[in-house]
Amino acid sequence: MSFVVRRARPSDAAALPAIERSAAELFRTDPSLAWLADTDVASVAQHCQAIDNAHVWVAENTSAQLAGFIRARDFDNLLHIEELSVSLGFQGQGVGRRLVLIAIEHARREQMRAVTLTTFRDVPWNAPFYQRMGFVVIAPGEHEAHLLDALQKEVEHGFAAERRCAMRLILP
């Protein structure tokens, strides 16, 4: 199936919570993470705000159905990926990869020094996925402030600290 990746529009916001919920269903395959499929996702209003204030791209198929999205923010000449979600029915088709590549391309155009994110280190569609795209795990003590803050908020949300990591892709 063919997809177009484009900047999100305010009218897309209504579809994004359902995409995020659908993407989280994959966590049910890991009993220790199944609870994530039942947690709250960003509201339509929060997605609208992100579309206005952050970098949000969507993947849309030829039937104008949204398959996934990526949300990122600027931090001190870095682009930080906050969320990547692909609806369960579209996973495994390269949608996530295309969304990450558009964020990387944007960061390069803006002459940012790197792209960062936080993720699960041991979930196949998390850290190993990003490693295949060139991201590397950041060693303890080398985290930028925004990464320390993100990791701390994730622990407060209930994530096991030892399963989380920050990653970086240095841009030439």
Buried (B, 14 or more C-beta within 10 A) or exposed (E): EEBEBEEBEEEBBEBBBBBBBBBBBBBBEEEEBEEBBEEEBBEBEBBBEBBEEBBBBBBBBEEEBBBBBBBBBBBEEBBBBBBBBBBBEBBEBBBBBBBBBBBBEBBEEEEBEBBBBBBBBBBEBBBEBBEEBBBEBBEEEEBBEBBEEBBEEBEEEEBEEEBBBBBBBEBE
